[in-house]
């Protein structure tokens, strides 16, 4: 539960910073077409992008380095229940996309924003280097999707889904203490 509290504060602050920066003149990709079809299309693009990124995750998990990263993250995060996983996925997906694609990408461009996005995903040990590299690639996919569609919703949907699936994988690999199911 402490992780969720820290995440709520961190992602809340990130979302507020993003909203403030976006109100200060960045192009606002949050505005969607007023039609249900526009929202539906945006969600489908997000699901497609999530699928592509998750294929990359699956390939990575077939390697020793990928499994070691998953296991290290599982030890660090500890066991998580689905409501915690869902909260973390939604909070990080919204806040990070608002900040990186909504506020920073219009100012600094796709390349710089994707690289900074990767740097935010640097971990405490060398095993996390693959996570950083993966985040840079995901940043390019999500940033490209935002640039292509002109709206933020597809990247948010993709980011939330990727984090939901990957955090569930990490939670499943977490060591359990006696009495946990």
CNS distance restraints for C-alpha pairs under 8 A (distance, minus, plus):
assign (resid   1 and name CA) (resid   5 and name CA) 6.44 0.50 0.50
assign (resid   1 and name CA) (resid  84 and name CA) 7.78 0.50 0.50
assign (resid   2 and name CA) (resid   6 and name CA) 6.25 0.50 0.50
assign (resid   3 and name CA) (resid   7 and name CA) 6.02 0.50 0.50
assign (resid   3 and name CA) (resid  77 and name CA) 7.89 0.50 0.50
assign (resid   4 and name CA) (resid   8 and name CA) 5.98 0.50 0.50
assign (resid   4 and name CA) (resid  84 and name CA) 6.64 0.50 0.50
assign (resid   4 and name CA) (resid  87 and name CA) 7.60 0.50 0.50
assign (resid   4 and name CA) (resid  88 and name CA) 6.97 0.50 0.50
assign (resid   5 and name CA) (resid   9 and name CA) 6.38 0.50 0.50
assign (resid   6 and name CA) (resid  10 and name CA) 6.10 0.50 0.50
assign (resid   7 and name CA) (resid  11 and name CA) 5.75 0.50 0.50
assign (resid   7 and name CA) (resid  12 and name CA) 7.95 0.50 0.50
assign (resid   7 and name CA) (resid  88 and name CA) 6.97 0.50 0.50
assign (resid   7 and name CA) (resid  91 and name CA) 7.76 0.50 0.50
assign (resid   8 and name CA) (resid  12 and name CA) 5.63 0.50 0.50
assign (resid   8 and name CA) (resid  91 and name CA) 7.24 0.50 0.50
assign (resid   9 and name CA) (resid  13 and name CA) 6.06 0.50 0.50
assign (resid  10 and name CA) (resid  14 and name CA) 6.15 0.50 0.50
assign (resid  11 and name CA) (resid  15 and name CA) 5.95 0.50 0.50
assign (resid  11 and name CA) (resid  91 and name CA) 6.08 0.50 0.50
assign (resid  11 and name CA) (resid  92 and name CA) 6.21 0.50 0.50
assign (resid  11 and name CA) (resid  95 and name CA) 5.58 0.50 0.50
assign (resid  11 and name CA) (resid  96 and name CA) 7.69 0.50 0.50
assign (resid  12 and name CA) (resid  16 and name CA) 6.21 0.50 0.50
assign (resid  12 and name CA) (resid  91 and name CA) 7.86 0.50 0.50
assign (resid  12 and name CA) (resid  95 and name CA) 7.20 0.50 0.50
assign (resid  13 and name CA) (resid  17 and name CA) 6.09 0.50 0.50
assign (resid  14 and name CA) (resid  18 and name CA) 6.10 0.50 0.50
assign (resid  14 and name CA) (resid  95 and name CA) 5.73 0.50 0.50
assign (resid  14 and name CA) (resid  96 and name CA) 7.19 0.50 0.50
assign (resid  14 and name CA) (resid  99 and name CA) 6.76 0.50 0.50
assign (resid  15 and name CA) (resid  19 and name CA) 6.11 0.50 0.50
assign (resid  15 and name CA) (resid  94 and name CA) 7.49 0.50 0.50
assign (resid  15 and name CA) (resid  95 and name CA) 4.57 0.50 0.50
assign (resid  15 and name CA) (resid  96 and name CA) 7.50 0.50 0.50
assign (resid  15 and name CA) (resid  98 and name CA) 6.51 0.50 0.50
assign (resid  15 and name CA) (resid  99 and name CA) 6.71 0.50 0.50
assign (resid  16 and name CA) (resid  20 and name CA) 6.10 0.50 0.50
assign (resid  17 and name CA) (resid  21 and name CA) 6.11 0.50 0.50
assign (resid  17 and name CA) (resid  99 and name CA) 7.28 0.50 0.50
assign (resid  18 and name CA) (resid  22 and name CA) 5.98 0.50 0.50
assign (resid  18 and name CA) (resid  95 and name CA) 7.52 0.50 0.50
assign (resid  18 and name CA) (resid  98 and name CA) 5.63 0.50 0.50
assign (resid  18 and name CA) (resid  99 and name CA) 4.45 0.50 0.50
assign (resid  18 and name CA) (resid 102 and name CA) 7.22 0.50 0.50
assign (resid  18 and name CA) (resid 103 and name CA) 5.59 0.50 0.50
assign (resid  19 and name CA) (resid  23 and name CA) 6.10 0.50 0.50
assign (resid  19 and name CA) (resid  98 and name CA) 7.31 0.50 0.50
assign (resid  19 and name CA) (resid  99 and name CA) 7.78 0.50 0.50
assign (resid  19 and name CA) (resid 103 and name CA) 7.58 0.50 0.50
assign (resid  20 and name CA) (resid  24 and name CA) 6.40 0.50 0.50
assign (resid  21 and name CA) (resid  25 and name CA) 7.25 0.50 0.50
assign (resid  21 and name CA) (resid  26 and name CA) 6.96 0.50 0.50
assign (resid  21 and name CA) (resid 103 and name CA) 5.76 0.50 0.50
assign (resid  22 and name CA) (resid  26 and name CA) 4.96 0.50 0.50
assign (resid  22 and name CA) (resid  27 and name CA) 7.07 0.50 0.50
assign (resid  22 and name CA) (resid  28 and name CA) 6.37 0.50 0.50
assign (resid  22 and name CA) (resid 102 and name CA) 6.82 0.50 0.50
assign (resid  22 and name CA) (resid 103 and name CA) 5.05 0.50 0.50
assign (resid  26 and name CA) (resid 102 and name CA) 7.76 0.50 0.50
assign (resid  26 and name CA) (resid 103 and name CA) 6.04 0.50 0.50
assign (resid  26 and name CA) (resid 104 and name CA) 7.91 0.50 0.50
assign (resid  26 and name CA) (resid 106 and name CA) 5.90 0.50 0.50
assign (resid  26 and name CA) (resid 107 and name CA) 6.50 0.50 0.50
assign (resid  27 and name CA) (resid 102 and name CA) 7.60 0.50 0.50
assign (resid  27 and name CA) (resid 103 and name CA) 7.74 0.50 0.50
assign (resid  27 and name CA) (resid 106 and name CA) 5.97 0.50 0.50
assign (resid  28 and name CA) (resid 102 and name CA) 6.46 0.50 0.50
assign (resid  28 and name CA) (resid 103 and name CA) 7.79 0.50 0.50
assign (resid  28 and name CA) (resid 151 and name CA) 7.97 0.50 0.50
assign (resid  29 and name CA) (resid 102 and name CA) 6.02 0.50 0.50
assign (resid  29 and name CA) (resid 146 and name CA) 7.62 0.50 0.50
assign (resid  29 and name CA) (resid 150 and name CA) 5.76 0.50 0.50
assign (resid  29 and name CA) (resid 151 and name CA) 4.21 0.50 0.50
assign (resid  29 and name CA) (resid 152 and name CA) 5.16 0.50 0.50
assign (resid  30 and name CA) (resid 102 and name CA) 7.15 0.50 0.50
assign (resid  30 and name CA) (resid 151 and name CA) 5.46 0.50 0.50
assign (resid  30 and name CA) (resid 152 and name CA) 4.99 0.50 0.50
assign (resid  30 and name CA) (resid 153 and name CA) 6.71 0.50 0.50
assign (resid  31 and name CA) (resid 151 and name CA) 6.48 0.50 0.50
assign (resid  31 and name CA) (resid 152 and name CA) 7.84 0.50 0.50
assign (resid  32 and name CA) (resid  38 and name CA) 6.95 0.50 0.50
assign (resid  32 and name CA) (resid  39 and name CA) 6.85 0.50 0.50
assign (resid  32 and name CA) (resid 151 and name CA) 6.21 0.50 0.50
assign (resid  32 and name CA) (resid 153 and name CA) 7.82 0.50 0.50
assign (resid  33 and name CA) (resid  38 and name CA) 5.22 0.50 0.50
assign (resid  33 and name CA) (resid  39 and name CA) 6.92 0.50 0.50
assign (resid  34 and name CA) (resid  38 and name CA) 6.98 0.50 0.50
assign (resid  34 and name CA) (resid  39 and name CA) 7.99 0.50 0.50
assign (resid  35 and name CA) (resid  39 and name CA) 6.82 0.50 0.50
assign (resid  36 and name CA) (resid  40 and name CA) 6.05 0.50 0.50
assign (resid  37 and name CA) (resid  41 and name CA) 5.92 0.50 0.50
assign (resid  38 and name CA) (resid  42 and name CA) 6.14 0.50 0.50
assign (resid  39 and name CA) (resid  43 and name CA) 6.20 0.50 0.50
assign (resid  39 and name CA) (resid 153 and name CA) 7.92 0.50 0.50
assign (resid  40 and name CA) (resid  44 and name CA) 6.23 0.50 0.50
assign (resid  41 and name CA) (resid  45 and name CA) 6.21 0.50 0.50
assign (resid  42 and name CA) (resid  46 and name CA) 6.26 0.50 0.50
assign (resid  42 and name CA) (resid 149 and name CA) 7.80 0.50 0.50
assign (resid  42 and name CA) (resid 151 and name CA) 7.90 0.50 0.50
assign (resid  42 and name CA) (resid 153 and name CA) 6.08 0.50 0.50
assign (resid  42 and name CA) (resid 154 and name CA) 4.91 0.50 0.50
assign (resid  43 and name CA) (resid  47 and name CA) 6.19 0.50 0.50
assign (resid  43 and name CA) (resid 153 and name CA) 6.88 0.50 0.50
assign (resid  43 and name CA) (resid 154 and name CA) 5.48 0.50 0.50
assign (resid  43 and name CA) (resid 157 and name CA) 6.33 0.50 0.50
assign (resid  44 and name CA) (resid  48 and name CA) 6.15 0.50 0.50
assign (resid  44 and name CA) (resid 154 and name CA) 7.48 0.50 0.50
assign (resid  45 and name CA) (resid  49 and name CA) 6.18 0.50 0.50
assign (resid  45 and name CA) (resid 154 and name CA) 5.61 0.50 0.50
assign (resid  46 and name CA) (resid  50 and name CA) 6.07 0.50 0.50
assign (resid  46 and name CA) (resid 153 and name CA) 7.38 0.50 0.50
assign (resid  46 and name CA) (resid 154 and name CA) 3.92 0.50 0.50
assign (resid  46 and name CA) (resid 155 and name CA) 5.73 0.50 0.50
assign (resid  46 and name CA) (resid 156 and name CA) 7.24 0.50 0.50
assign (resid  46 and name CA) (resid 157 and name CA) 5.00 0.50 0.50
assign (resid  46 and name CA) (resid 158 and name CA) 4.43 0.50 0.50
assign (resid  47 and name CA) (resid  51 and name CA) 6.16 0.50 0.50
assign (resid  47 and name CA) (resid 154 and name CA) 7.60 0.50 0.50
assign (resid  47 and name CA) (resid 157 and name CA) 6.65 0.50 0.50
assign (resid  47 and name CA) (resid 158 and name CA) 5.65 0.50 0.50
assign (resid  47 and name CA) (resid 161 and name CA) 7.52 0.50 0.50
assign (resid  48 and name CA) (resid  52 and name CA) 6.42 0.50 0.50
assign (resid  48 and name CA) (resid 158 and name CA) 7.64 0.50 0.50
assign (resid  49 and name CA) (resid  53 and name CA) 6.27 0.50 0.50
assign (resid  49 and name CA) (resid 141 and name CA) 7.33 0.50 0.50
assign (resid  49 and name CA) (resid 142 and name CA) 7.59 0.50 0.50
assign (resid  49 and name CA) (resid 145 and name CA) 7.86 0.50 0.50
assign (resid  49 and name CA) (resid 155 and name CA) 7.88 0.50 0.50
assign (resid  49 and name CA) (resid 158 and name CA) 5.79 0.50 0.50
assign (resid  50 and name CA) (resid  54 and name CA) 5.98 0.50 0.50
assign (resid  50 and name CA) (resid 157 and name CA) 7.76 0.50 0.50
assign (resid  50 and name CA) (resid 158 and name CA) 4.38 0.50 0.50
assign (resid  50 and name CA) (resid 159 and name CA) 6.85 0.50 0.50
assign (resid  50 and name CA) (resid 161 and name CA) 6.22 0.50 0.50
assign (resid  50 and name CA) (resid 162 and name CA) 5.62 0.50 0.50
assign (resid  51 and name CA) (resid  55 and name CA) 6.20 0.50 0.50
assign (resid  52 and name CA) (resid  56 and name CA) 6.67 0.50 0.50
assign (resid  53 and name CA) (resid  57 and name CA) 6.45 0.50 0.50
assign (resid  53 and name CA) (resid 138 and name CA) 6.70 0.50 0.50
assign (resid  53 and name CA) (resid 162 and name CA) 7.12 0.50 0.50
assign (resid  54 and name CA) (resid  58 and name CA) 6.12 0.50 0.50
assign (resid  54 and name CA) (resid 162 and name CA) 6.36 0.50 0.50
assign (resid  55 and name CA) (resid  59 and name CA) 6.25 0.50 0.50
assign (resid  56 and name CA) (resid  60 and name CA) 6.13 0.50 0.50
assign (resid  57 and name CA) (resid  61 and name CA) 6.11 0.50 0.50
assign (resid  57 and name CA) (resid 166 and name CA) 7.95 0.50 0.50
assign (resid  58 and name CA) (resid  62 and name CA) 6.57 0.50 0.50
assign (resid  59 and name CA) (resid  63 and name CA) 7.26 0.50 0.50
assign (resid  60 and name CA) (resid  65 and name CA) 7.65 0.50 0.50
assign (resid  60 and name CA) (resid  66 and name CA) 4.95 0.50 0.50
assign (resid  60 and name CA) (resid  67 and name CA) 7.71 0.50 0.50
assign (resid  61 and name CA) (resid  65 and name CA) 7.79 0.50 0.50
assign (resid  61 and name CA) (resid  66 and name CA) 4.58 0.50 0.50
assign (resid  61 and name CA) (resid  67 and name CA) 5.22 0.50 0.50
assign (resid  61 and name CA) (resid  70 and name CA) 7.85 0.50 0.50
assign (resid  62 and name CA) (resid  66 and name CA) 6.82 0.50 0.50
assign (resid  62 and name CA) (resid  67 and name CA) 7.15 0.50 0.50
assign (resid  63 and name CA) (resid  67 and name CA) 6.35 0.50 0.50
assign (resid  64 and name CA) (resid  68 and name CA) 6.05 0.50 0.50
assign (resid  65 and name CA) (resid  69 and name CA) 6.15 0.50 0.50
assign (resid  65 and name CA) (resid 127 and name CA) 7.43 0.50 0.50
assign (resid  65 and name CA) (resid 130 and name CA) 7.77 0.50 0.50
assign (resid  66 and name CA) (resid  70 and name CA) 6.27 0.50 0.50
assign (resid  66 and name CA) (resid 130 and name CA) 7.57 0.50 0.50
assign (resid  67 and name CA) (resid  71 and name CA) 6.10 0.50 0.50
assign (resid  68 and name CA) (resid  72 and name CA) 6.01 0.50 0.50
assign (resid  68 and name CA) (resid 127 and name CA) 7.35 0.50 0.50
assign (resid  69 and name CA) (resid  73 and name CA) 6.08 0.50 0.50
assign (resid  69 and name CA) (resid 127 and name CA) 5.91 0.50 0.50
assign (resid  69 and name CA) (resid 128 and name CA) 6.38 0.50 0.50
assign (resid  69 and name CA) (resid 130 and name CA) 7.77 0.50 0.50
assign (resid  69 and name CA) (resid 131 and name CA) 7.62 0.50 0.50
assign (resid  70 and name CA) (resid  74 and name CA) 6.06 0.50 0.50
assign (resid  70 and name CA) (resid 169 and name CA) 7.82 0.50 0.50
assign (resid  70 and name CA) (resid 170 and name CA) 5.76 0.50 0.50
assign (resid  70 and name CA) (resid 173 and name CA) 7.40 0.50 0.50
assign (resid  71 and name CA) (resid  75 and name CA) 6.22 0.50 0.50
assign (resid  71 and name CA) (resid 170 and name CA) 7.06 0.50 0.50
assign (resid  71 and name CA) (resid 173 and name CA) 6.21 0.50 0.50
assign (resid  71 and name CA) (resid 174 and name CA) 7.04 0.50 0.50
assign (resid  72 and name CA) (resid  76 and name CA) 6.22 0.50 0.50
assign (resid  72 and name CA) (resid 127 and name CA) 7.93 0.50 0.50
assign (resid  73 and name CA) (resid  77 and name CA) 5.98 0.50 0.50
assign (resid  73 and name CA) (resid 170 and name CA) 6.65 0.50 0.50
assign (resid  74 and name CA) (resid  78 and name CA) 5.54 0.50 0.50
assign (resid  74 and name CA) (resid  79 and name CA) 7.30 0.50 0.50
assign (resid  74 and name CA) (resid 170 and name CA) 5.04 0.50 0.50
assign (resid  74 and name CA) (resid 171 and name CA) 6.07 0.50 0.50
assign (resid  74 and name CA) (resid 172 and name CA) 7.99 0.50 0.50
assign (resid  74 and name CA) (resid 173 and name CA) 5.81 0.50 0.50
assign (resid  74 and name CA) (resid 174 and name CA) 4.38 0.50 0.50
assign (resid  74 and name CA) (resid 175 and name CA) 7.26 0.50 0.50
assign (resid  75 and name CA) (resid 174 and name CA) 5.71 0.50 0.50
assign (resid  75 and name CA) (resid 175 and name CA) 6.56 0.50 0.50
assign (resid  77 and name CA) (resid 171 and name CA) 7.89 0.50 0.50
assign (resid  77 and name CA) (resid 174 and name CA) 7.68 0.50 0.50
assign (resid  78 and name CA) (resid 171 and name CA) 7.14 0.50 0.50
assign (resid  78 and name CA) (resid 174 and name CA) 5.47 0.50 0.50
assign (resid  78 and name CA) (resid 175 and name CA) 6.78 0.50 0.50
assign (resid  78 and name CA) (resid 176 and name CA) 7.92 0.50 0.50
assign (resid  79 and name CA) (resid 171 and name CA) 5.47 0.50 0.50
assign (resid  79 and name CA) (resid 172 and name CA) 7.69 0.50 0.50
assign (resid  79 and name CA) (resid 174 and name CA) 5.26 0.50 0.50
assign (resid  79 and name CA) (resid 175 and name CA) 6.80 0.50 0.50
assign (resid  79 and name CA) (resid 176 and name CA) 6.55 0.50 0.50
assign (resid  80 and name CA) (resid  84 and name CA) 6.06 0.50 0.50
assign (resid  80 and name CA) (resid  85 and name CA) 6.35 0.50 0.50
assign (resid  80 and name CA) (resid 171 and name CA) 5.37 0.50 0.50
assign (resid  81 and name CA) (resid  85 and name CA) 6.31 0.50 0.50
assign (resid  81 and name CA) (resid 171 and name CA) 7.56 0.50 0.50
assign (resid  82 and name CA) (resid  86 and name CA) 5.98 0.50 0.50
assign (resid  82 and name CA) (resid 168 and name CA) 7.45 0.50 0.50
assign (resid  83 and name CA) (resid  87 and name CA) 6.10 0.50 0.50
assign (resid  84 and name CA) (resid  88 and name CA) 6.11 0.50 0.50
assign (resid  85 and name CA) (resid  89 and name CA) 6.06 0.50 0.50
assign (resid  85 and name CA) (resid 164 and name CA) 6.41 0.50 0.50
assign (resid  85 and name CA) (resid 167 and name CA) 6.08 0.50 0.50
assign (resid  85 and name CA) (resid 168 and name CA) 6.60 0.50 0.50
assign (resid  86 and name CA) (resid  90 and name CA) 6.08 0.50 0.50
assign (resid  86 and name CA) (resid 164 and name CA) 6.10 0.50 0.50
assign (resid  87 and name CA) (resid  91 and name CA) 5.90 0.50 0.50
assign (resid  88 and name CA) (resid  92 and name CA) 5.86 0.50 0.50
assign (resid  88 and name CA) (resid 163 and name CA) 7.89 0.50 0.50
assign (resid  88 and name CA) (resid 164 and name CA) 7.93 0.50 0.50
assign (resid  89 and name CA) (resid  93 and name CA) 5.85 0.50 0.50
assign (resid  89 and name CA) (resid 159 and name CA) 7.79 0.50 0.50
assign (resid  89 and name CA) (resid 160 and name CA) 5.07 0.50 0.50
assign (resid  89 and name CA) (resid 161 and name CA) 7.32 0.50 0.50
assign (resid  89 and name CA) (resid 162 and name CA) 7.99 0.50 0.50
assign (resid  89 and name CA) (resid 163 and name CA) 4.93 0.50 0.50
assign (resid  89 and name CA) (resid 164 and name CA) 5.05 0.50 0.50
assign (resid  89 and name CA) (resid 167 and name CA) 7.53 0.50 0.50
assign (resid  90 and name CA) (resid  94 and name CA) 6.09 0.50 0.50
assign (resid  90 and name CA) (resid 160 and name CA) 5.29 0.50 0.50
assign (resid  90 and name CA) (resid 164 and name CA) 7.84 0.50 0.50
assign (resid  91 and name CA) (resid  95 and name CA) 5.99 0.50 0.50
assign (resid  92 and name CA) (resid  96 and name CA) 5.60 0.50 0.50
assign (resid  92 and name CA) (resid 160 and name CA) 7.30 0.50 0.50
assign (resid  93 and name CA) (resid  97 and name CA) 5.98 0.50 0.50
assign (resid  93 and name CA) (resid 156 and name CA) 5.51 0.50 0.50
assign (resid  93 and name CA) (resid 157 and name CA) 7.51 0.50 0.50
assign (resid  93 and name CA) (resid 159 and name CA) 4.89 0.50 0.50
assign (resid  93 and name CA) (resid 160 and name CA) 4.59 0.50 0.50
assign (resid  93 and name CA) (resid 163 and name CA) 7.37 0.50 0.50
assign (resid  94 and name CA) (resid  98 and name CA) 6.03 0.50 0.50
assign (resid  94 and name CA) (resid 156 and name CA) 5.68 0.50 0.50
assign (resid  94 and name CA) (resid 159 and name CA) 7.93 0.50 0.50
assign (resid  94 and name CA) (resid 160 and name CA) 7.38 0.50 0.50
assign (resid  95 and name CA) (resid  99 and name CA) 6.16 0.50 0.50
assign (resid  96 and name CA) (resid 100 and name CA) 5.82 0.50 0.50
assign (resid  96 and name CA) (resid 101 and name CA) 7.83 0.50 0.50
assign (resid  97 and name CA) (resid 101 and name CA) 5.17 0.50 0.50
assign (resid  97 and name CA) (resid 102 and name CA) 6.29 0.50 0.50
assign (resid  97 and name CA) (resid 152 and name CA) 7.32 0.50 0.50
assign (resid  97 and name CA) (resid 155 and name CA) 6.69 0.50 0.50
assign (resid  97 and name CA) (resid 156 and name CA) 5.86 0.50 0.50
assign (resid  97 and name CA) (resid 159 and name CA) 7.65 0.50 0.50
assign (resid  98 and name CA) (resid 102 and name CA) 4.49 0.50 0.50
assign (resid  98 and name CA) (resid 103 and name CA) 6.25 0.50 0.50
assign (resid  98 and name CA) (resid 152 and name CA) 7.56 0.50 0.50
assign (resid  99 and name CA) (resid 103 and name CA) 4.96 0.50 0.50
assign (resid  99 and name CA) (resid 104 and name CA) 6.13 0.50 0.50
assign (resid 100 and name CA) (resid 104 and name CA) 4.95 0.50 0.50
assign (resid 100 and name CA) (resid 105 and name CA) 5.97 0.50 0.50
assign (resid 100 and name CA) (resid 113 and name CA) 6.28 0.50 0.50
assign (resid 100 and name CA) (resid 114 and name CA) 7.98 0.50 0.50
assign (resid 100 and name CA) (resid 117 and name CA) 6.92 0.50 0.50
assign (resid 101 and name CA) (resid 105 and name CA) 4.91 0.50 0.50
assign (resid 101 and name CA) (resid 106 and name CA) 7.32 0.50 0.50
assign (resid 101 and name CA) (resid 113 and name CA) 7.58 0.50 0.50
assign (resid 101 and name CA) (resid 142 and name CA) 7.71 0.50 0.50
assign (resid 101 and name CA) (resid 143 and name CA) 5.93 0.50 0.50
assign (resid 101 and name CA) (resid 146 and name CA) 6.89 0.50 0.50
assign (resid 101 and name CA) (resid 152 and name CA) 7.13 0.50 0.50
assign (resid 102 and name CA) (resid 106 and name CA) 6.98 0.50 0.50
assign (resid 102 and name CA) (resid 152 and name CA) 6.64 0.50 0.50
assign (resid 103 and name CA) (resid 107 and name CA) 7.14 0.50 0.50
assign (resid 104 and name CA) (resid 108 and name CA) 5.92 0.50 0.50
assign (resid 104 and name CA) (resid 109 and name CA) 7.50 0.50 0.50
assign (resid 104 and name CA) (resid 113 and name CA) 6.43 0.50 0.50
assign (resid 105 and name CA) (resid 109 and name CA) 4.65 0.50 0.50
assign (resid 105 and name CA) (resid 110 and name CA) 5.67 0.50 0.50
assign (resid 105 and name CA) (resid 112 and name CA) 7.84 0.50 0.50
assign (resid 105 and name CA) (resid 113 and name CA) 5.55 0.50 0.50
assign (resid 105 and name CA) (resid 143 and name CA) 7.41 0.50 0.50
assign (resid 108 and name CA) (resid 112 and name CA) 6.09 0.50 0.50
assign (resid 108 and name CA) (resid 113 and name CA) 6.44 0.50 0.50
assign (resid 109 and name CA) (resid 113 and name CA) 6.14 0.50 0.50
assign (resid 110 and name CA) (resid 114 and name CA) 5.96 0.50 0.50
assign (resid 110 and name CA) (resid 140 and name CA) 6.82 0.50 0.50
assign (resid 110 and name CA) (resid 143 and name CA) 5.93 0.50 0.50
assign (resid 110 and name CA) (resid 144 and name CA) 7.17 0.50 0.50
assign (resid 111 and name CA) (resid 115 and name CA) 6.25 0.50 0.50
assign (resid 111 and name CA) (resid 140 and name CA) 7.27 0.50 0.50
assign (resid 112 and name CA) (resid 116 and name CA) 6.19 0.50 0.50
assign (resid 113 and name CA) (resid 117 and name CA) 5.98 0.50 0.50
assign (resid 113 and name CA) (resid 139 and name CA) 7.55 0.50 0.50
assign (resid 114 and name CA) (resid 118 and name CA) 6.30 0.50 0.50
assign (resid 114 and name CA) (resid 135 and name CA) 7.98 0.50 0.50
assign (resid 114 and name CA) (resid 136 and name CA) 5.38 0.50 0.50
assign (resid 114 and name CA) (resid 137 and name CA) 7.52 0.50 0.50
assign (resid 114 and name CA) (resid 138 and name CA) 7.93 0.50 0.50
assign (resid 114 and name CA) (resid 139 and name CA) 4.51 0.50 0.50
assign (resid 114 and name CA) (resid 140 and name CA) 5.47 0.50 0.50
assign (resid 114 and name CA) (resid 143 and name CA) 7.14 0.50 0.50
assign (resid 115 and name CA) (resid 119 and name CA) 6.35 0.50 0.50
assign (resid 115 and name CA) (resid 136 and name CA) 5.60 0.50 0.50
assign (resid 115 and name CA) (resid 139 and name CA) 7.55 0.50 0.50
assign (resid 116 and name CA) (resid 120 and name CA) 6.30 0.50 0.50
assign (resid 116 and name CA) (resid 136 and name CA) 7.93 0.50 0.50
assign (resid 117 and name CA) (resid 121 and name CA) 6.81 0.50 0.50
assign (resid 117 and name CA) (resid 135 and name CA) 6.71 0.50 0.50
assign (resid 117 and name CA) (resid 136 and name CA) 6.31 0.50 0.50
assign (resid 117 and name CA) (resid 139 and name CA) 6.24 0.50 0.50
assign (resid 118 and name CA) (resid 122 and name CA) 6.99 0.50 0.50
assign (resid 118 and name CA) (resid 132 and name CA) 4.99 0.50 0.50
assign (resid 118 and name CA) (resid 133 and name CA) 6.46 0.50 0.50
assign (resid 118 and name CA) (resid 134 and name CA) 7.58 0.50 0.50
assign (resid 118 and name CA) (resid 135 and name CA) 4.77 0.50 0.50
assign (resid 118 and name CA) (resid 136 and name CA) 4.37 0.50 0.50
assign (resid 118 and name CA) (resid 139 and name CA) 7.15 0.50 0.50
assign (resid 119 and name CA) (resid 132 and name CA) 6.44 0.50 0.50
assign (resid 119 and name CA) (resid 136 and name CA) 7.93 0.50 0.50
assign (resid 120 and name CA) (resid 132 and name CA) 7.88 0.50 0.50
assign (resid 121 and name CA) (resid 131 and name CA) 6.75 0.50 0.50
assign (resid 121 and name CA) (resid 132 and name CA) 5.12 0.50 0.50
assign (resid 121 and name CA) (resid 135 and name CA) 6.61 0.50 0.50
assign (resid 122 and name CA) (resid 128 and name CA) 6.41 0.50 0.50
assign (resid 122 and name CA) (resid 129 and name CA) 6.72 0.50 0.50
assign (resid 122 and name CA) (resid 131 and name CA) 7.26 0.50 0.50
assign (resid 122 and name CA) (resid 132 and name CA) 5.32 0.50 0.50
assign (resid 123 and name CA) (resid 127 and name CA) 7.86 0.50 0.50
assign (resid 123 and name CA) (resid 128 and name CA) 4.97 0.50 0.50
assign (resid 123 and name CA) (resid 129 and name CA) 7.19 0.50 0.50
assign (resid 123 and name CA) (resid 131 and name CA) 7.91 0.50 0.50
assign (resid 123 and name CA) (resid 132 and name CA) 7.70 0.50 0.50
assign (resid 124 and name CA) (resid 128 and name CA) 7.11 0.50 0.50
assign (resid 125 and name CA) (resid 129 and name CA) 7.77 0.50 0.50
assign (resid 128 and name CA) (resid 132 and name CA) 6.44 0.50 0.50
assign (resid 129 and name CA) (resid 133 and name CA) 6.31 0.50 0.50
assign (resid 130 and name CA) (resid 134 and name CA) 6.00 0.50 0.50
assign (resid 131 and name CA) (resid 135 and name CA) 6.02 0.50 0.50
assign (resid 132 and name CA) (resid 136 and name CA) 6.37 0.50 0.50
assign (resid 133 and name CA) (resid 137 and name CA) 6.50 0.50 0.50
assign (resid 134 and name CA) (resid 138 and name CA) 6.11 0.50 0.50
assign (resid 135 and name CA) (resid 139 and name CA) 5.84 0.50 0.50
assign (resid 136 and name CA) (resid 140 and name CA) 6.39 0.50 0.50
assign (resid 137 and name CA) (resid 141 and name CA) 6.41 0.50 0.50
assign (resid 138 and name CA) (resid 142 and name CA) 6.04 0.50 0.50
assign (resid 139 and name CA) (resid 143 and name CA) 5.73 0.50 0.50
assign (resid 140 and name CA) (resid 144 and name CA) 5.72 0.50 0.50
assign (resid 141 and name CA) (resid 145 and name CA) 6.07 0.50 0.50
assign (resid 142 and name CA) (resid 146 and name CA) 6.24 0.50 0.50
assign (resid 142 and name CA) (resid 155 and name CA) 5.16 0.50 0.50
assign (resid 142 and name CA) (resid 158 and name CA) 7.62 0.50 0.50
assign (resid 142 and name CA) (resid 159 and name CA) 7.77 0.50 0.50
assign (resid 143 and name CA) (resid 147 and name CA) 6.13 0.50 0.50
assign (resid 143 and name CA) (resid 155 and name CA) 7.48 0.50 0.50
assign (resid 144 and name CA) (resid 148 and name CA) 5.95 0.50 0.50
assign (resid 145 and name CA) (resid 149 and name CA) 6.05 0.50 0.50
assign (resid 145 and name CA) (resid 154 and name CA) 7.06 0.50 0.50
assign (resid 145 and name CA) (resid 155 and name CA) 6.51 0.50 0.50
assign (resid 146 and name CA) (resid 150 and name CA) 5.44 0.50 0.50
assign (resid 146 and name CA) (resid 151 and name CA) 5.61 0.50 0.50
assign (resid 146 and name CA) (resid 152 and name CA) 5.62 0.50 0.50
assign (resid 146 and name CA) (resid 154 and name CA) 7.07 0.50 0.50
assign (resid 146 and name CA) (resid 155 and name CA) 6.28 0.50 0.50
assign (resid 147 and name CA) (resid 151 and name CA) 7.61 0.50 0.50
assign (resid 149 and name CA) (resid 154 and name CA) 7.98 0.50 0.50
assign (resid 152 and name CA) (resid 156 and name CA) 6.34 0.50 0.50
assign (resid 153 and name CA) (resid 157 and name CA) 6.10 0.50 0.50
assign (resid 154 and name CA) (resid 158 and name CA) 6.13 0.50 0.50
assign (resid 155 and name CA) (resid 159 and name CA) 5.94 0.50 0.50
assign (resid 156 and name CA) (resid 160 and name CA) 6.05 0.50 0.50
assign (resid 157 and name CA) (resid 161 and name CA) 6.17 0.50 0.50
assign (resid 158 and name CA) (resid 162 and name CA) 6.06 0.50 0.50
assign (resid 159 and name CA) (resid 163 and name CA) 6.08 0.50 0.50
assign (resid 160 and name CA) (resid 164 and name CA) 5.95 0.50 0.50
assign (resid 161 and name CA) (resid 165 and name CA) 6.18 0.50 0.50
assign (resid 162 and name CA) (resid 166 and name CA) 6.00 0.50 0.50
assign (resid 163 and name CA) (resid 167 and name CA) 5.63 0.50 0.50
assign (resid 164 and name CA) (resid 168 and name CA) 6.14 0.50 0.50
assign (resid 165 and name CA) (resid 169 and name CA) 6.33 0.50 0.50
assign (resid 166 and name CA) (resid 170 and name CA) 6.20 0.50 0.50
assign (resid 167 and name CA) (resid 171 and name CA) 5.94 0.50 0.50
assign (resid 168 and name CA) (resid 172 and name CA) 6.07 0.50 0.50
assign (resid 169 and name CA) (resid 173 and name CA) 6.45 0.50 0.50
assign (resid 170 and name CA) (resid 174 and name CA) 6.34 0.50 0.50
assign (resid 176 and name CA) (resid 180 and name CA) 6.07 0.50 0.50
assign (resid 176 and name CA) (resid 181 and name CA) 7.63 0.50 0.50
